[in-house]
Amino acid sequence: MSAPLAWRLPDPPAPSVVGTHDVLAGMPFLRPIGTHLDKPCIMQDIAQCAEYSQAQGGRRRWVGGDTSRLRARAGLAHRLAAARKRTGLRLIGLHEQRGERRMTIKVVDFFSGCGGTSAGLRAAGMDIILGLDTDADAADTFAANFPEADFIRHDIRTLETEALAPYLLPHRGQPVLFSGCAPCQPFSQQNRRRKTVDERVALLLQFGRFVERYRPEFVFVENVPPFRREGAMADELPPFVAFLQLLRGRGYRVDHRVVDARDYGVPQWRKRLVLVASLGSLSPFPSPTHGPDMSVGGYATVWEWIGDLPPIAAGETHPSVPNHRAAGLSPLNLRRIGATPAGGGRLDWPAELRLPCHLKGYTGHTDVYGRMHKDQPARGLTTRCISLSNGRFGHPTQDRAISVREAACLQTFPRDFVFRGGLDSVARQIGNAVPPLLAERIGACFVADSGDDHPDGAC
């Protein structure tokens, strides 16, 4: 199991106005970043963080400390309160010392994968400060696309909640969103071989530990619809129900529902359970932007999102379009895809091309080996979305499965979003991702709730 990356904090800038350290007579080395005296119990936060700022050679730098050294100064909160009363100063947070008045939401993306959720929330106007996942290739992809953010590669089940404190302290006083879009395979209807409760179903409650500890202003969760009811052991609540109780018990307003990604411009049949929660106001779910009754005239289609990409052959990589690479096909499968019309599948093949298991009248799994429809949304992309034999993943006009870049487009990733890893790894990253456009639509409502204006002005 990989250890988390080393914690680090930037050097605090020189204050441009009076800050906490200026009024702590005899204690210039300790400065609770982002703490306001209006919040009564700041000592606990400082002590649990185990970080302090020390002046050395006229320069403050962040160094690690242990909690006992900070707890020894248990009277600090009282001294701060006395200083406020004596001076009449409102002790300000670090973001205010930098002159930042706009309350931009800061995002911690748990189970981040390659960063689909983060890409959407960033497009909605938020700042991504931290990703967390166990997958090495996904971590590389995240780092390549979010250079401004940190990353912890560690299993959340063994990660202490205090591991996040160094990343969150510099942003005290600004709204924070925790995103917890755990892997969906334990709950997916396609996971029919599951005979025992997958240990991953408890990941939501592991995420809940961090929500309970830090109480972020906003919480976002996305998963497959069966996530609501599955995963309980005997005499236990389903994890989703237990998580709802945790949120409501901590004062959150909560809403959750099943949404169709097609309704928000994603060119894909993809129904997902979405939960949003807020400690303050909570906007309604965004209204659909696409569909038969919308002014845009219907749903976004496959061809609208991939039709301009240059053609490539099976097994080929385009020299200039990043990640425009298609999996190879055997001679038999090349004949099969060549015999498949647009929108068609294995039922269109002559007998000599059919699989032995399909020759006896088997009528299931009609999407496997199928071509996509040009003028319709794609079927839901999975972690094997570039494999011809694993779904309706054939290109609408070319004799191959869709490429990595085409799969990313159908998930609404930006064209400049690059992926790291081999073909199977990248397909898994893309199939597991939250479509960025869906995350952006939901994120716009969080931004509205925080008091910011969404760039597009719509929620």
N, C-alpha and C positions, 0 to 999 in steps of 0.2 A: 504493500500500500504506500502510495506516495505521500511524502510529507508536504504540508502547505508551504508555499513560497515564503521567503523571509518577509516579515512585515516591514513596511517602511513608511515614513511620513516626510513630507517636504519641510524644508526649513521655513519656519513662520516668518512672514515679512515684518519689517520694522513697522510698528503701529503708526498710523497717521493721526490718530486721536487717542485720548486717554483710554487705556485698557486696564484689565484686571490687575496686571502685574504692577501698575503704577501706584496702586493704592494699598498694596500688601506690604506694609512697612516691615522690613527685615526678612521678607520672603520673596525676593525678586526672581528666584530660580523657578518658581512654580506658577504656571499660568493655565487655568482651565480653559481650554479653547472652546469658544462658542457658547460659554455658559453665561446665563443671565441671572442676576440675583433675584429676579422675579420667580425663578424656579428654586424651591426651597431645599432640595436634597441633592446638591451638586457633588458633595464629597463622595457619595457612593459611586457616582459615575467616574470620578477621577481615580478612585482607588481601584475599581474593578478594571479599569483600562490598563493599569500598570505602565503608564507612559508619563514622562514629565519632561519639561523643557529646562535645560540647565545652561547658564551663562558660562562660557569658557573662552577666555581670551577676548572678551568683548563681543562674542558672537554666540547667539543662542542656537542650539542644535537639539534635535530630538534624540533622546537616548532611552534605552530600555531600563526599567526599574522593577523592583518587585513590590507587591501591594503592601507589604508590611511597612515600608518606608513612608508610603503615603498615608496609610491608616494611622501612623504615629502622629500625624497632624490632624487628628480628628476634629480639632476646634476650628479648622479652616473655614467651614461654612459660616460659623458664628462670626468669625473675624471679617469675612466678606460682607455679611449683613451689617455689621457694625460700621464698616468702612462706607458702605452705601448710605447709611443713615447719617454718618458724620459729614460726608462730602456732598451728598445729594446727587452723586453721579449714577447714571445708569450704565453698568458695566456691560460693554458690548461684545458681540461675538466676532470671530475672525473674519467672517464674510463681510461684516459691516466695516471692519477696519480696512478691508481692501477696497471699500467704496462700492461694493456690489449691493445694489438695492433690489434688483429683480429677484424674486424668490423662485429660482429655477429648481425643478424637482430633480433630486439626485437618485439614481437607480442602482440598486444592488440586485443582480440577476442570478438567482439561485438556479441550479440545473440549466445553466445558460446554453449548453451545447455550443454550436458555432456562433450564436448570437442573433437569431431571428427576432426574438422579443426585443432585444436591445436595439436592433436596427430600426424597428418600428417605433419604439419609444423615443429614440433619438430624433427620428423624423418628426415626431410630435412636439419636439422642443425641449426634451429632457436631457440631462447630462448623465452619461453612464460612468459610474465610478468604480464598479467592481463586478467581476463575473466569478462564478464558482461552479466547477464541474470536475469530474474524474477523468474524462476522456482526453488523452494527450493531443490527438489531432484536432479535436474541437478547441482545445486551449490555444493551439497554434493559430487556428482560424480566427478565433476571437481576438487574439493579440494583434493579428495583422490588420483587422478591421476597426479595432477600438484601441488605438495606441494611447489614448488619453486615460484609459482605465487600467486598474490593477486586476490580477486574476489569482485565485486560490485554487489549485488543483488538489482536491482532497475529498474524501468521502464524507458527506454531511453527517452521516451516522456516527462518526467518531470525531467530528470537529467541535471543539468547545465554542460556546457562543461568544466568549471574550475575544476570539480570533478576529472578529469584525471590528472591534473597538478602534484600532488605529486607523482604519479606513473611514470610519464614520465621524470621529471626533472633529476633523477639520471642517465638517459640514454641519456642525451643530447650529441650530437656528434656521436652517433651511429645510424645506419639506423633503422627505425621503420616501421612495417607493420600493418595496420588496416585491420582486416577481418570483413566483414559485411554480414554474411549469414543468412538473416532474415527468419522467419518461412515461409514455402512455401504454407501452406494451403489456404491462400486467393487467390492464383494464380493457384492452382492445378486443373487439369481437373476433378479430382474426387470430387471436391467441387461444385457439380451441384446445390446445394440448395441455393447458394448465390443469393440474390435478390437485395441487396444494396451493395454499395462499402464498403468492410471490412476496418475498420479503421487501420488495421495492414498494409495495402498497403503503408501507408506513412512512414513506419519504415525506408525505405532506405533513405528518405530525412532527417529523424532524425539522422541517421548515417552520412549523409552528413554534418550536423552541426559540428560534431567533426572533420571530414576530413578538412573542411574549416578552422577551428580554429587552428589545429595543423600541417596541411600539412605533413603527414607522407610520407616517401620516396616511400612506396608501398601501394597499395590498392588491396584487393582480395574480390570478391563478387561471391557467388554461389546461384542459385535458379532454379526453374523449368522454362522451355522455355516460357510459357505464361507471365512470369514476365516482359518481354520486352514491352508488349503492353497494359497490363491491369492496372486498378486502378485509371484512371483519372476521376475526376469530370468534370462537364460541363465547357467548356472553359479553361481547364487546360491540361498541358502536362502530359502524363503518367509519374509516378515517375521515371522509369528507364531512360527515355529520359531527364528529368530534371536533374537527377544525372549525366548523361553523360555531359550535358552542364556545370554543376558545376565543374566537373573534368577538362574538357578542358579549361574552363575559368581560372582555377588556375594553368595552366601550365603542366598538366599531359599528358603523352602519354598513350593512352588507346587502348585496344583490347578486343573484346568480341565475343564469339561464343558459339554455342551449341555443347557440347561434349558428347560422349557415354562413361560412366564409364567402360564399358567392354573393350574398347580400351586400357585401362591403367591397366589391370589386376584385376579389381573388378569383382567378380563372380556374376554379377547382371545386368539385363537390366535396365539401369538408365541414361536417358538423362537429362543433366543439362546445364543451361546457366551459363557460367563462364566469369567473367570480371576480367581483370588484368590491373593495371595502375601503372605508375612509373614516378617520377619526372626526372629520368635520362634515361639511356638506357632501352629498353624493349625487351627482347628476344621473339622470336616466341613461339607460343604454343608448348608444348612438342610433339614430334612425338609419334604415337601409338606404344605400346609395344606388344599388343596382337591382334589377329584376324586371319582370314583364310590365309592371305598372310604373316604372321609373322613366324619367325624361331621357335617360341615356339609351333607352330602347331595349334593355335586356341585360343579361349577364355578360361579363367579360369572357372572351373566348380564348382557346388555345392559340389561334393564329394571331390574335392581337398582341400576344406577349412573346411569341417565338418566331413569327413568320419572317422577320427581317434578318434572322441569323443566317450566316452563310452555310451552304450545304457541306456536309462531311459524310464519309462512308463509315460503315461499322468498323470499329477498331481504330479509327483515325482521330487525331488531335489537331485542332485548327492552330495554325502558327501564330495568330495574333489575337484571337478572342480568348480571354482567360477562361480556363475550365471548360471550354467547348470541346469535350472529349467524349466519344461514344464507346461503349463496350463492344468487343468483338463478337461475332456470331459464327457458329459452325456452318459448313456448307448446307446441311439440312435445314437449319433455322433460317438461313438466307433464302432458301426456296420457300419456306413457310411464310416469311414476311412478304416475299414477292407475290405470293398467292392471296394475300390479305388485302381487301379493298379498304378505303378510308372508312373508319368507323366499324369495320368488320372484325372478325375473329376466327377462331379455329373451326367454327361451323361452316365457314366458307371454303375450307380446304378440300381438295380431292382426297380420297381414302388413303392413297399411298403416303400422304404427308401427316396423317393424323397419328396421335400417340396411341399405343396399344390400349391404354386404359380408357380411351375415348371411343374406341371402335364398337363397344358393346352397349351403346345407347346412353352413356353417361351424359347428363345434361347440365351438371354443375360447373362452376368456375369458368363461365363463358368469357370473362374478361382476360384470362391468361392468353398470351400471344396476340392480344388484340391491338389494333391501331387506334389512336385517338381520333376524335372528330375535330376537324379544323374549326368548325363554327359553333362549337359547344365548349363548356368548361371541361377540364380534364376530370377523370375520376380521382379520388383521393390518393395523393402520393404517399408511398410508404418508404420504409428504410431500404427497400430494394427497387426503387423507382426507375433505375436505369437498366433493369433486367427485363428482357422481352418475355420471359417465361413466368414472371411473377405478377402480372397484372396487365391492364390496358395501357402499356407504356411504349407501344410502337409509335414511331414518328408518323404524323398524318400523311406525308408524301414520300419520305425517303425510306429506303429498305434497311432500317436499323431501329434500335430503341432510342429514346430521347437521350440527349447528352447530359452531362452534369450541368452545364450552363442552362440548357433548356429546362431541366428540372428546377433549378434555382429560380428561373424566370417565372415558372408556373407557381412557385411558392412566393412570388413577388419580391425576391431579393433584388436590390439594385444591381445593375450590370457591372459596377466597379467593385462589388463585394467578391473577394477572392477566397477560395477554399484551399485548405492544406490537407494532405493525406492522399492515400490511394483511392481508386475508384469506389471500392466497397465502403471505405470509411467516409468518403465525401457523400455518397448516396445516403448513408445512415444519418449523417449530420443534417442533410437537407430534409429527409423524410421526417425526422424527429422535430424539426423546427416549427415554431409558431410562425405563420405567414406574417412577414413584417407589415404588410398593409393592414391586416386585421389588428395587429398590436398598435399600429398608429391610430386607427379609428377609435379604439378603446382608450388609448393614451391621451387623445385629444380631450376626452371628458375629464380625466384626472387633471390635465393642465388647466382646464376651465375652473375646476374646483379649487385649484391652488391660487387662483386670482390672475394667472397669466392669460394672455390671448393666444389661442392656437394660430399658427401661421396661416392656415386656411380659413380661420374664423368659423369652423363648423364643428359641432359635437353631435 
